[in-house]
């Protein structure tokens, strides 16, 4: 069984009312893992209450790199990071970020800590050898944009953005963004990436809407992420490129579990599979699922 082991250094300055250990060791198996970090309180009413910060880490062992995903504290899911209080009488209370405090000091302290702790954990994950991904809520989008941001999978593996003019046979399935969205991540400086080969080159299908999605998380791109890398002549027409790690444009290979992601690239790069890229200007990406089980 494949496992991934690492240690988290936990920020001790997040709160004066809630404490967690200075470090915490994590061992992940492939798939979803529930993690509980014990907490203590500097609040008179909670001196003897047992508490844990609970979150899930999903490990995917891929051909190019391991992916470890955590949900943000505001992700709309029952298993997003939360804090559990366990009373001596056996009762318990669960706090999510959405908990309404109404000025209650305890709720305010818990929610503030939960938000900061989740971001601190993700920041630590980003320092590790794997690719750390955080799953944040999708932005508010019009129905028209949602229709444009559909994805096509062939025999279960990522094929490319949906092209309304294409004729897909029964090997293909079309999925909304929500079911194929893995989260947000950052490429290491010097990482190589290339086009997903075979996906449409029509920028009205594969580029502008995807560029808008990237901008909704990271702000507007001003140039190609791989601007003039290896003296490639970039142009000013930007798209949200569908890319994968490595130096060779390729389809997503069955069984390979390649990392597929969106990053701003110029139209010249998008239409040329003979060159690979590197994050000269932008390193932040939107990660998509390369395989839908």
N, C-alpha and C positions, 0 to 999 in steps of 0.2 A: 504494500500500500504506500502510495506517495504521500509524504508529509512535508510541511514547511514549518521550521521552528525559528523564532526570533524573539528578541526582547524589546519592549517599549519603555523608553524613558518618559515618565509622566510629569508634566509641568506642575510644580508645586505652588504656583502663584495664581491659580485660576480663581480661588475663592478663599475667604477667611472663615467661612462657615461650614464648608464641606471639604473633606480631605480624602485623598486616595493615595496609594503607595507610590513611592518614588520611581519604582520600576515594576514591570509585570512581564512575565514570560508567557508566550503564546505558542501553542503547537496546533497546526491546522492540518486536517485531512482534506482530500479533494472533496469539493462540494460545500455545503453550508455548515458553518460551525457557530455555535452559540457561545459567547464569551461573557463572563461575569467578573467584574472587578469590584472587590469589597470597598465600601466607603465608611467613613465615620463623620460625626457631626459636632460642630461647636455651637450647638443650640440647646438650651436647657431642656426643652421638651423632647429632645431626641437623643439624649445621651446614651440610652440603653436600647435603642432601636437598631436592628440589623438592617443593612441596606447594601444594594449592589447596583452598579451601572451595568446594564445588560444591552448587548448589541450583537449583531451577526456579521461574520466575515465569511465571504464566499471565495474559495480557492479554485481556480481553473488552471490546470497544468497544460500549457500550450506548447506548440512545436518551437516557438521563438522565445517565449518568456512566460513566466507565471503571472496570472492576474489575481489580485486580492481586492475584493470589492466590499465597501462598507456603505450603508445608507446614511444620508444626512439626517440630522435630528428632525428636520421638517419634511422628510419624505412621507407622503401619505400612505402609510402602511402600518398595520398592527405590530409588525416586528421591527419597526424603525427603532433607533436607540431610545431607551427609556430607563427610568430609575425606579427601583422597587423598594418600598419600606415594609419591613416585616415586624409586626408588633408582637409582644410577649404572649398575647392571648391567641395567637395564630392567625389573626387577620392581617391583611396586607393592602397596600395602596400602590398603584402604578401611575407614574407621571410621564407623560409625553410632552414634547415642546408645545403642543397645542393646548395644554392645560390652561384654563382661565384662572388667573390669580386673584383678580378683583382686589388688588392691593395687599393680598395675604403675603406676609414676609416669607413663610416657608415655601410656598409655591414659587414666589419670585426667585428665591435663592436656588431652588431645585432646577427650575427651567433655565436660568442663567448658566448654572453649572453644566447642565446637560448639553446646551448649545456649544459652550466653550470646550467642554471635554471631547465632544465628537470631533470638532475641528482640530483639536490638539492631537487626537489619535490619528486622524488622517494625515496630518503634517508629519508625524513620526513614521507612518507607513510609507510616505513618499521618499523617505531616506533609505529604504531597504532595496535589495537587489531585484525585487519583483516590480511589476507595474501596479501602483496603487490607484484604484478607481473609486470615486465617490458618486453614488447615485442620488442626484438631486431631482426635485420635481421638474417636470417638463414645463416650459414657459406657456403662457396663455397664447393660443394660436387660433386663427380663424379656421373654419371648416375647409375653406379652399386650400390653405397652407397645409393643414393636416392631410388632405388628399394628395398633395404634391409630395409630402414627406413619407411616402410608403416605400417599402423595401421588398425586393424579390429574392426568394431563396429557391435554389435548384437542388432537388433531392435532399433538402434540409440544410444545405450550405449556402452561405451568402453569395448572391449573384450580382446585385447592384441595385440602384434606385429604380423605382417603378417607371416604366415608359408606357404611357397610354396608347402609343401607336404600335407597340410590339404585340406579337401573337405568341402567347405563352401556352405551352402544352401542359399535360397533367403532371409533368415532372416539376413544375414550378408552383410555388405558393406565394401569395402577396400578403404582406403583414403591415399593420399600422406601426408607426414609430414606437409607440408605447411598449409593444411586445418585443421589439428588437433593440431597445435602448439599454446600454449597459451602464453608462455614466460618464464622468469627466475625469481626465487624467492629464499628466504632463510628460512629454517626451524628455529624456535626458539629452543634454547638449551632445551633438555628434551622432545622434541616432540616424540611421539610414531608413528611408521609406520610399515606396514606389506606388504607382497607380494599381488599383484593382483592375486587372485586364478583363475586357469583355463587357464592362458596364458602359452604359450609353455615354457618348461624347457630346450630346446635345446639352448646352449649358442651361437652357431653360428647364430641362428635366433634372439634370444631375448637379447643377451648380448653384443657381441664385437662391433657391429656397433653402438649400443646405448651408449656404454661406450666411443666410439670415438666421438660421438656427444657431450656428456657431456664434454669431454676433450677439444673440440674445443672452448668452452666458458670459462672453468675454469682451464684448464691445466690438465696434467695427474694425475690420482689417484694412490696412492702408496699402499693403503690398503682398506679394507672394511670400509665404512662410519660408520658402527656400530661395530667396531672392539672389539671382546670379550665382548660385552655388556651382562651382566648377566651371565658371564662365558661361553658364547657360544664359541665353538671352530671354529674360522674362519680359512679359508685357503687362499692361495695367488692367487687363480684364480679369477679374478675380472670380473664382467659383469655390464652392465648398467641395474640395476634392475627396473622393473615396479612396483611401490608401491602405497599405499594409506594410509591416516592417520588412526590411531587407532592401537589397539593391536591384531586384528584378521585378518588373511588372508581372503580375500573375493573377490567375483566378484563385479563389479560395479552394484549396485542395481538400477533398474528402479525407477525414481522419487527421488533418494537420492542425486544425483549430488555430488558424492564423488570427492575429490581432487586426481587426478592421476598424478604421477610424476616419473621422471627418476633420480636415484641416484646410485653411485657406491656401489655395495655390492659384497660379495664373493659368489662363486658358492655354498658353503655349505648353506648359508642363502637362496639363490635363489631356492634351491631344498628342503627347509624345511618350510612348512607352519605352523608348531607348535610353532614357536618362533616369537616374534615381535622384532623390532629394535629401535634404538635411534641414533641420529647423534653425535656419539662420536668423529669422525675425520673430517667429511665433513657435512656441513649444506646446501650447495647450490644445487639447484634442477632445472630441466627442467620440467615445468608444461605442461601437455597435457589436451585437452578438454575431459571431462568425458562423455559428451553428445553432439552429433551433431544434431542440429535442421535441 
